[in-house]
Amino acid sequence: MISQNYRPATLFATFLLACLWVAVAKDWYLDLQGDYCRIRQPTTCCPNRDDSCTMPILDTICYCDMFCNRTNSADCCPDFWDHCLGERRPPSPEPVVKPQCYHGGNSYNVGQKIKKNCNICECRHTTSEKFEVVCEDKHCLIQPNLIEAINQGNFGWKASNYSFFWGRTLEDGILYRLGTFKPYGKTVHMNEIHIKDHRPLPERFDSRQKWPGMIQEINDQGDCGSSWAFSTAALASDRRNIQSKGRETVALSPQQLVSCNSRGQKGCKGGHTDRAWWFMRKQGLASEQCYPYTSGQTGQKGRCRISYGRRRNGLIQCPSGTQEELHKTTPPYRLSQSEEDIMHEIYNNGPVQASFRVMQDFFSYAGGIYRKVSQASAKTSHQGWHSVRIIGWGVDKESGNQTKYWLCVNSWGQDWGEDGYFRIVRGQNECDIESFIVGVWAKRNHLKRFKYLP
């Protein structure tokens, strides 16, 4: 309902004049000046409210009665003040124009911040007359242009934009999603084992089919650089299950390595696989059920919650409240880089552990047989080391090239890659995947009850 203090024409005139004010700013009065009230007949100005005391202006009307000045001065005729009141028209306020930046088709106020992928951008007054959106120049973990280049190219694999990697820097990805330190010193010069087995091998092999229920499934290390712990614990679990012929299957705890293996290790900021194996040989690991993984959510290594000196009947007190024995391994052994030696080891004894270099494009891997896209990856020198398990091999004949590959288990969850697994070119030492391969045995005294002698 319209108030009695406002007239329909007044509302329309107010709206129209307001639009004109915005459009032409302070020059509108000069455009509309002229004689309106001065030439009105029979009465130029009306002393009281008179809805008929009007004059045509543009496509509407303006008023010459004293009431217009009390309600809304925008509906008064332009010459109302000097002719009817004998005074100068009060100046209209200058429009307030906020300085803004224009970026990507949008406008932003000064000081307003937005996030573009992994970079923070801010609208700033860069010069006396210029306002610009200024962005950080961090290298992002996920690069849409890199993904597009891979998917449009003929590289044998496809890339994807993973939401759990979006908005992260490449530096964070290397620090918190990898975590294995490059082997060095005596570790690099471990004696290699050459397998003298010349029996023919199948074209395809998957450890999960030969040893069903004994191979560890996909896990997620989360935001913790703990691949060194995950691959070590999982490989020890696989080998122990296989050695026991499946009579006792156990998933060993990577959290115990992250929290308790502190000698020369950095927990969620990385670790050496050889020192993890040393810890397995000397101390042993409890099960995942005994010591659950939590560092993926906290990003912290956490304090060690097992007291190795307090044991009863050889059992330790679990953080979960139960009691359990610790499972140890023998020292690890290194295989040669021979493709056939690695295949024979997997076929006869089970999965192996591999450490390899990770370039940026690997984070976007979604399926196919991976090989680094050197043209795209060369744009950055950032790379890191990662450790995984190799559980089999195969040949891809769909492309017509019969590309050989390793079947590997990653630790980034089932939403990454091929349900958590990935395939990588075999026999070419792609990303140094064949440079440092190790196997291990469960400690003999822990398997006596199965009457197994390795």
Disulfide bonds with the S-S distance in Angstrom:
Cys37-Cys64 2.03
Cys45-Cys84 1.86
Cys46-Cys53 2.21
Cys62-Cys77 1.96
Cys68-Cys76 2.21
Cys101-Cys123 2.02
Cys118-Cys140 2.09
Cys121-Cys135 1.97
Cys224-Cys268 2.08
Cys260-Cys304 2.07
Cys290-Cys318 1.99
